[in-house]
Amino acid sequence: MLHATVSRCPDFPKCKLWQYNLTPLPANTPVAIGQVGLNLTGAGENIRIQFSGIAELSFPETPPYDSVISFSIVRGAEVSPVAYALYSVSVTEANPNAVQIVTIDASDYNVPLPASNELVYTLYLFCTTDATRIGIESFNATAYYD
């Protein structure tokens, strides 16, 4: 089993000041918020990856009723990679407040072992209305194999 974690805080665990780093999230623009690399040298068969992630967004006012916040986890580091997991939440299902915290738990099964023995995954965040990334961002991946 291998485990990787990425966070916006470069000096973990001294992250309190980083929680309030305000970063714009323009509407309808997917933004990479985390990337992990797993070294699978010596891995056996039946590779599967478990993910978790979290992001916190702030809106200038209560977001429109039909707003959508989505995560997309993609395998690879290319500019336009193929999505392997997708999670979205609409404001009608979420807390209709001006601050939204969204999480994701996802899996990738039957993963082929790359020739480089390294798997890279990128977490993208997307919203249909202008928002601000206000902190609590993390992306974790764990690899299991037989």
C-alpha positions as CSV (number, residue, x, y, z in Angstrom):
1,M,0.0,0.0,0.0
2,L,1.3,3.5,-0.9
3,H,-0.1,6.8,0.2
4,A,0.3,10.3,-1.0
5,T,-1.1,13.6,0.2
6,V,-1.0,17.1,-1.3
7,S,-2.1,20.3,0.3
8,R,-1.8,24.0,-0.5
9,C,0.2,24.5,2.7
10,P,4.0,24.1,2.0
11,D,4.9,24.1,5.7
12,F,2.5,21.5,7.2
13,P,1.6,21.5,10.1
14,K,2.0,25.3,10.4
15,C,-0.9,25.9,8.1
16,K,-3.1,28.3,10.0
17,L,-2.1,31.4,8.0
18,W,-2.7,29.5,4.7
19,Q,-6.3,28.7,5.5
20,Y,-7.2,32.2,4.6
21,N,-5.3,32.4,1.3
22,L,-8.0,33.8,-1.1
23,T,-7.8,32.6,-4.7
24,P,-10.4,33.5,-7.3
25,L,-12.3,30.6,-9.0
26,P,-13.7,32.1,-12.2
27,A,-17.1,30.7,-13.3
28,N,-17.0,27.8,-15.8
29,T,-13.2,27.4,-15.6
30,P,-11.8,24.1,-14.3
31,V,-8.8,24.7,-12.1
32,A,-6.3,22.1,-10.9
33,I,-6.2,22.3,-7.1
34,G,-4.1,19.3,-6.3
35,Q,-1.9,16.6,-7.9
36,V,-0.4,13.4,-6.5
37,G,2.1,11.0,-7.8
38,L,2.3,7.3,-6.7
39,N,5.4,5.3,-7.3
40,L,4.2,1.7,-7.9
41,T,7.6,0.1,-8.4
42,G,7.2,-3.5,-7.4
43,A,3.4,-3.4,-7.4
44,G,1.5,-6.6,-8.0
45,E,-1.7,-7.1,-10.0
46,N,-5.1,-5.6,-9.5
47,I,-4.1,-2.1,-8.8
48,R,-6.8,0.1,-7.3
49,I,-6.6,3.7,-6.1
50,Q,-8.7,5.3,-3.4
51,F,-9.0,9.1,-3.3
52,S,-10.3,11.8,-1.0
53,G,-10.4,15.5,-1.4
54,I,-11.9,18.7,0.1
55,A,-12.3,22.3,-1.0
56,E,-13.9,25.3,0.6
57,L,-15.5,28.1,-1.5
58,S,-16.9,31.5,-0.7
59,F,-19.4,33.3,-2.8
60,P,-20.1,37.1,-2.7
61,E,-23.7,36.3,-1.8
62,T,-25.8,33.2,-1.7
63,P,-25.1,31.3,-4.9
64,P,-27.8,31.0,-7.5
65,Y,-30.2,28.2,-7.0
66,D,-29.0,26.2,-10.0
67,S,-25.2,26.6,-9.3
68,V,-23.1,23.5,-9.6
69,I,-19.7,22.8,-7.9
70,S,-17.9,19.8,-9.2
71,F,-14.7,17.9,-8.7
72,S,-13.0,15.9,-11.5
73,I,-10.2,13.5,-10.8
74,V,-8.1,12.7,-13.8
75,R,-5.4,10.1,-14.4
76,G,-2.4,11.9,-15.8
77,A,-0.8,15.3,-15.9
78,E,-1.6,16.3,-19.5
79,V,-3.5,19.5,-20.2
80,S,-6.7,17.7,-21.4
81,P,-6.6,14.3,-19.7
82,V,-9.5,11.9,-19.6
83,A,-11.6,12.1,-16.4
84,Y,-11.8,8.9,-14.4
85,A,-14.0,10.1,-11.5
86,L,-16.5,12.9,-11.3
87,Y,-18.5,14.3,-8.4
88,S,-20.8,17.3,-8.5
89,V,-23.1,18.9,-6.0
90,S,-25.7,21.5,-6.9
91,V,-26.6,24.3,-4.5
92,T,-30.1,23.0,-4.2
93,E,-28.6,19.8,-2.6
94,A,-26.0,21.7,-0.6
95,N,-26.0,24.3,2.1
96,P,-27.4,27.4,0.4
97,N,-25.0,29.7,2.3
98,A,-22.3,31.9,0.9
99,V,-19.6,29.4,2.1
100,Q,-19.6,25.9,0.6
101,I,-17.4,23.0,1.7
102,V,-17.4,20.1,-0.8
103,T,-15.7,16.7,-0.4
104,I,-15.0,13.7,-2.7
105,D,-14.3,10.1,-2.1
106,A,-13.6,8.1,-5.2
107,S,-11.9,5.0,-6.6
108,D,-10.1,3.9,-9.8
109,Y,-10.1,0.2,-10.3
110,N,-8.1,-2.1,-12.7
111,V,-5.4,0.5,-13.2
112,P,-2.8,-0.5,-15.7
113,L,0.8,-0.3,-14.4
114,P,2.6,2.4,-16.4
115,A,6.0,1.7,-17.8
116,S,7.4,4.4,-15.6
117,N,5.9,2.8,-12.5
118,E,4.4,6.2,-11.6
119,L,0.7,7.1,-11.5
120,V,-0.2,10.8,-11.5
121,Y,-3.7,12.0,-10.7
122,T,-4.9,15.6,-10.8
123,L,-7.9,17.1,-8.9
124,Y,-9.9,19.8,-10.7
125,L,-12.5,22.1,-9.2
126,F,-15.2,23.7,-11.2
127,C,-18.1,26.0,-10.4
128,T,-20.8,27.5,-12.6
129,T,-20.7,30.9,-10.8
130,D,-17.8,33.1,-9.7
131,A,-16.4,32.0,-6.3
132,T,-13.3,32.4,-4.1
133,R,-11.2,29.5,-2.9
134,I,-10.7,30.3,0.8
135,G,-8.8,27.3,2.2
136,I,-9.2,23.8,3.4
137,E,-8.0,22.2,0.2
138,S,-6.5,18.7,0.2
139,F,-6.1,15.8,-2.2
140,N,-5.1,12.3,-1.0
141,A,-4.5,9.1,-2.9
142,T,-3.7,5.6,-1.7
143,A,-2.7,2.7,-4.0
144,Y,-3.6,-1.0,-3.2
145,Y,-2.6,-4.0,-5.1
146,D,-2.3,-7.8,-4.8
